[in-house]
């Protein structure tokens, strides 16, 4: 049931019921996201699937988020937080946590806080389920993959957002604030499975 607490993890709330896209809204290419055997499968032209449901009013500041993920070979995806729905383009607001074990044109691997605090070593494998665990508390972001911490980053007081004209990265709204979550469908050659999406708001 959408929004029901997970029996296995007291204090957590399920955001995806495994049966429908209730509470989620896709941008750009809605056909990129499909339901397959209880999972959300992202494969197709760029699109992002935003959480627009009722849990916490769809607005999360301090939280823990867990998402079970499986990648196929040479696939790229991502999990956004503190973001907001937008119809086209890569989300301007919030941060992306990378999903990429073997995608050969981007060195940033699974668990990276994309272009902010990156890990270049794969911490998971294709064709196997793994769990990305994102914790945001105050100005600190912790990212774990299958229980192993791969990123710990604290936003500096003078953080301007992600602004790096040298490589074309310019996201001034990439700052800790509050917002919703989104799953990324990156490109037609990438296939990513997402399931067991659950959140625990923190004070």
Sine and cosine of phi, psi and omega as CSV:
sin_phi,cos_phi,sin_psi,cos_psi,sin_omega,cos_omega
0.00,0.00,0.75,-0.66,-0.02,-1.00
-0.88,0.48,0.77,-0.64,0.04,-1.00
1.00,0.08,-0.02,1.00,0.02,-1.00
-0.97,0.23,0.56,-0.83,0.05,-1.00
-0.93,0.36,0.62,-0.79,0.03,-1.00
-0.96,0.29,0.81,-0.59,-0.02,-1.00
-0.90,0.43,-0.51,0.86,-0.05,-1.00
-0.98,0.20,-0.35,0.94,-0.07,-1.00
-0.70,-0.71,0.99,0.11,-0.01,-1.00
-0.83,0.56,0.65,-0.76,-0.01,-1.00
1.00,-0.08,-0.19,0.98,0.01,-1.00
-0.98,-0.18,0.44,-0.90,0.02,-1.00
-0.81,-0.59,0.73,-0.69,-0.02,-1.00
-0.98,0.18,0.73,-0.68,0.01,-1.00
-0.98,-0.22,-0.27,0.96,-0.03,-1.00
-0.73,-0.68,0.84,-0.54,-0.13,-0.99
-1.00,0.10,-0.07,1.00,0.02,-1.00
0.98,0.21,0.00,1.00,-0.08,-1.00
-0.84,-0.54,-0.31,0.95,-0.08,-1.00
-0.39,-0.92,0.10,-1.00,0.08,-1.00
-0.99,-0.15,0.36,0.93,0.05,-1.00
-0.84,0.55,0.77,-0.63,0.01,-1.00
1.00,0.02,0.05,1.00,-0.02,-1.00
-0.77,-0.64,0.54,-0.84,-0.02,-1.00
-0.69,-0.73,0.82,-0.57,-0.02,-1.00
-1.00,-0.02,0.57,-0.82,0.09,-1.00
-0.99,-0.15,0.15,-0.99,0.13,-0.99
0.73,0.68,-1.00,-0.02,-0.12,-0.99
-0.96,-0.30,1.00,-0.04,-0.13,-0.99
-0.91,0.41,-0.42,0.91,-0.01,-1.00
-0.95,0.30,-0.14,0.99,0.02,-1.00
-0.91,0.42,-0.48,0.88,-0.04,-1.00
-0.96,-0.27,0.77,-0.64,0.00,-1.00
-0.72,-0.70,0.40,-0.92,0.10,-0.99
-0.99,-0.11,0.82,-0.57,0.03,-1.00
-0.67,-0.74,0.91,-0.40,0.08,-1.00
0.77,0.64,0.73,0.69,0.09,-1.00
0.99,0.14,0.09,1.00,0.00,-1.00
-0.88,-0.48,0.43,-0.90,0.18,-0.98
-1.00,0.01,0.83,-0.56,-0.01,-1.00
-0.93,-0.36,0.84,-0.55,0.04,-1.00
-0.98,-0.20,0.90,-0.43,0.05,-1.00
-0.37,-0.93,0.91,-0.42,0.00,-1.00
0.51,-0.86,-0.18,-0.98,0.01,-1.00
-0.87,0.49,0.50,-0.86,-0.11,-0.99
-0.70,0.72,0.75,-0.67,0.05,-1.00
-0.32,-0.95,0.41,-0.91,0.06,-1.00
-0.77,-0.64,0.68,-0.74,-0.02,-1.00
-0.96,-0.29,0.94,-0.35,-0.11,-0.99
-0.99,-0.13,0.63,-0.77,0.12,-0.99
-0.97,0.22,0.84,-0.54,0.00,-1.00
-0.79,-0.62,0.40,0.92,-0.06,-1.00
-0.99,0.13,-0.18,-0.98,-0.15,-0.99
-1.00,0.00,-0.28,0.96,-0.08,-1.00
-0.88,0.48,0.83,-0.56,0.02,-1.00
0.84,0.54,0.41,0.91,-0.03,-1.00
0.92,0.40,0.29,0.96,-0.03,-1.00
0.92,0.39,0.36,0.93,-0.04,-1.00
-0.72,-0.69,0.88,-0.48,-0.09,-1.00
-0.81,-0.59,0.77,-0.64,0.04,-1.00
-0.95,-0.31,-0.94,0.34,0.10,-0.99
-0.98,-0.18,0.75,-0.66,-0.13,-0.99
-0.22,-0.98,0.21,-0.98,0.30,-0.95
-0.86,-0.50,0.72,-0.70,0.05,-1.00
-0.81,-0.59,0.73,-0.68,0.10,-0.99
-0.84,-0.54,0.72,-0.70,0.04,-1.00
-0.70,-0.71,0.79,-0.61,0.12,-0.99
-1.00,0.10,0.74,-0.67,-0.15,-0.99
-0.73,-0.68,0.57,-0.82,0.19,-0.98
-0.68,-0.74,0.73,-0.68,-0.01,-1.00
-0.94,-0.35,0.55,-0.84,0.22,-0.98
-1.00,-0.06,0.20,-0.98,-0.06,-1.00
-0.85,0.52,0.66,-0.75,0.07,-1.00
0.84,0.54,0.73,0.68,-0.02,-1.00
-0.87,-0.49,0.53,-0.84,-0.03,-1.00
-0.79,-0.62,0.65,-0.76,0.06,-1.00
-0.38,-0.93,-0.24,-0.97,0.00,-1.00
-0.10,-1.00,0.30,-0.95,0.07,-1.00
-0.82,-0.58,0.87,-0.50,0.01,-1.00
-0.99,-0.13,0.52,-0.85,0.16,-0.99
-0.69,-0.73,0.29,-0.96,-0.08,-1.00
0.81,0.58,0.54,0.84,-0.04,-1.00
-0.96,-0.27,-0.05,-1.00,0.02,-1.00
-0.55,-0.84,0.52,-0.86,-0.03,-1.00
-0.85,0.52,0.71,-0.70,0.20,-0.98
-0.62,-0.79,0.53,-0.85,-0.18,-0.98
-0.96,0.28,-0.57,0.82,-0.07,-1.00
-0.68,-0.73,0.35,-0.94,0.14,-0.99
0.99,0.11,0.11,-0.99,0.12,-0.99
-0.94,0.34,0.67,-0.74,-0.05,-1.00
-0.82,0.57,0.78,-0.62,0.00,-1.00
-0.97,0.25,-0.60,0.80,-0.14,-0.99
-0.99,-0.11,0.63,-0.77,0.11,-0.99
1.00,0.04,-0.18,-0.98,-0.12,-0.99
-0.88,-0.47,0.46,-0.89,0.10,-0.99
-0.94,-0.34,0.74,-0.67,0.17,-0.99
-0.98,-0.18,0.84,-0.54,-0.17,-0.99
-0.94,0.34,0.59,-0.81,0.20,-0.98
-0.83,-0.55,0.96,-0.27,-0.05,-1.00
-0.17,-0.99,0.94,-0.34,0.06,-1.00
-0.98,-0.19,-0.57,0.82,-0.09,-1.00
-0.65,-0.76,0.20,0.98,0.01,-1.00
-0.90,0.44,0.86,-0.50,-0.28,-0.96
-1.00,0.05,-0.06,1.00,0.03,-1.00
-0.94,-0.34,0.15,0.99,0.08,-1.00
-0.68,-0.73,0.89,-0.45,-0.06,-1.00
-0.97,0.25,-0.22,0.98,-0.05,-1.00
-0.97,0.24,0.85,-0.53,-0.14,-0.99
-0.98,-0.20,0.13,-0.99,-0.04,-1.00
-0.74,0.67,0.75,-0.66,0.01,-1.00
0.99,-0.13,-0.21,0.98,0.06,-1.00
-0.88,0.48,0.63,-0.78,0.26,-0.97
-1.00,0.06,0.99,-0.14,-0.38,-0.92
-0.79,0.62,0.86,-0.50,0.06,-1.00
0.90,0.43,0.16,0.99,0.04,-1.00
-0.91,-0.42,-0.79,0.61,0.09,-1.00
-0.60,-0.80,0.98,-0.17,-0.17,-0.99
-0.97,-0.26,0.53,-0.85,0.18,-0.98
-0.90,-0.44,0.72,-0.69,-0.07,-1.00
-0.98,-0.19,0.12,0.99,-0.01,-1.00
-0.92,-0.40,0.79,-0.61,0.00,-1.00
-0.91,0.41,0.76,-0.65,0.01,-1.00
-0.94,-0.33,0.12,0.99,0.05,-1.00
-0.54,-0.84,0.12,-0.99,-0.06,-1.00
-0.84,-0.54,0.46,-0.89,0.10,-0.99
-0.90,0.43,0.43,-0.90,0.10,-0.99
0.91,0.42,0.31,0.95,0.07,-1.00
-0.69,-0.72,0.67,-0.74,0.05,-1.00
-0.94,0.33,0.68,-0.73,0.12,-0.99
-0.65,-0.76,0.27,-0.96,-0.05,-1.00
-0.91,-0.41,0.82,-0.57,0.17,-0.99
-0.99,-0.11,0.78,-0.63,-0.09,-1.00
-0.84,-0.55,0.91,-0.41,-0.05,-1.00
-0.93,-0.36,0.80,-0.60,0.00,-1.00
-0.85,-0.53,0.82,-0.57,0.08,-1.00
-0.84,-0.54,0.85,-0.52,0.00,-1.00
-0.64,-0.77,0.93,-0.36,-0.05,-1.00
0.90,0.43,-0.84,-0.54,-0.02,-1.00
-0.98,-0.19,0.19,0.98,-0.05,-1.00
-0.94,-0.34,0.71,-0.71,0.08,-1.00
-0.89,-0.46,0.79,-0.61,0.08,-1.00
-0.86,-0.52,0.74,-0.68,0.01,-1.00
-0.82,-0.57,0.80,-0.60,0.01,-1.00
-0.86,-0.51,0.55,-0.84,0.11,-0.99
-0.84,-0.54,0.90,-0.44,-0.08,-1.00
0.77,0.64,0.67,0.74,0.08,-1.00
1.00,0.08,-0.15,0.99,0.00,-1.00
-0.99,-0.10,0.82,-0.58,0.01,-1.00
-0.95,0.31,0.84,-0.55,0.01,-1.00
-0.93,-0.37,-0.37,0.93,0.03,-1.00
-0.59,-0.81,0.71,-0.70,0.23,-0.97
-0.73,-0.68,0.86,-0.51,-0.08,-1.00
-0.65,-0.76,0.72,-0.69,0.07,-1.00
-0.92,-0.40,0.81,-0.59,-0.03,-1.00
-0.94,0.35,0.82,-0.57,0.02,-1.00
-0.91,0.42,0.43,-0.90,-0.01,-1.00
-0.87,0.49,-0.51,0.86,-0.04,-1.00
-0.97,-0.22,0.40,0.92,-0.05,-1.00
-0.88,0.48,0.84,-0.55,-0.06,-1.00
-1.00,-0.03,0.09,1.00,-0.22,-0.98
1.00,0.00,-0.03,-1.00,-0.03,-1.00
-1.00,0.04,0.99,-0.17,-0.04,-1.00
-0.77,-0.63,0.96,-0.29,-0.02,-1.00
-0.56,-0.83,0.99,0.16,-0.05,-1.00
-0.85,0.53,-0.37,0.93,-0.05,-1.00
-0.87,0.49,-0.57,0.82,0.00,-1.00
-0.88,-0.48,0.27,0.96,0.09,-1.00
0.99,0.14,0.05,1.00,0.04,-1.00
-0.99,0.10,0.87,-0.50,0.00,-1.00
-0.53,-0.85,1.00,-0.03,-0.01,-1.00
-0.76,-0.65,0.98,0.18,-0.04,-1.00
-0.90,0.44,-0.31,0.95,0.04,-1.00
-1.00,0.01,0.14,0.99,0.05,-1.00
-0.99,0.16,0.96,0.28,-0.01,-1.00
-0.70,-0.72,0.45,-0.89,0.07,-1.00
-0.94,0.35,0.79,-0.61,0.00,-1.00
-0.49,-0.87,-0.98,-0.22,0.19,-0.98
-0.30,-0.96,0.22,-0.98,0.00,-1.00
0.33,-0.95,-0.29,-0.96,-0.05,-1.00
-0.97,-0.25,-0.16,-0.99,0.01,-1.00
-0.92,-0.39,0.40,-0.92,0.09,-1.00
-0.53,-0.85,0.56,-0.83,0.10,-1.00
-0.96,-0.26,0.60,-0.80,-0.09,-1.00
-0.98,-0.22,0.75,-0.66,0.29,-0.96
-0.97,-0.24,0.92,-0.39,-0.26,-0.97
-1.00,0.04,-0.72,0.70,-0.09,-1.00
-0.22,-0.98,0.28,-0.96,-0.05,-1.00
-0.89,0.45,-0.38,0.93,0.00,-1.00
-1.00,0.06,-0.09,1.00,-0.02,-1.00
-0.97,-0.26,0.68,-0.73,0.08,-1.00
-0.77,-0.64,0.89,-0.45,-0.02,-1.00
-0.82,-0.58,0.70,-0.72,0.08,-1.00
-0.96,-0.28,0.72,-0.69,0.05,-1.00
-0.80,-0.60,0.69,-0.72,0.09,-1.00
-0.40,-0.92,0.05,-1.00,0.01,-1.00
0.75,0.66,0.80,0.59,0.01,-1.00
-1.00,0.08,0.90,-0.44,-0.08,-1.00
-0.62,-0.78,0.50,-0.87,-0.11,-0.99
-0.73,-0.69,0.49,-0.87,0.12,-0.99
-0.74,-0.67,0.98,-0.21,0.07,-1.00
-0.87,0.50,0.61,-0.80,0.02,-1.00
-0.90,-0.43,0.45,-0.89,0.02,-1.00
-0.93,0.37,0.00,0.00,0.00,0.00
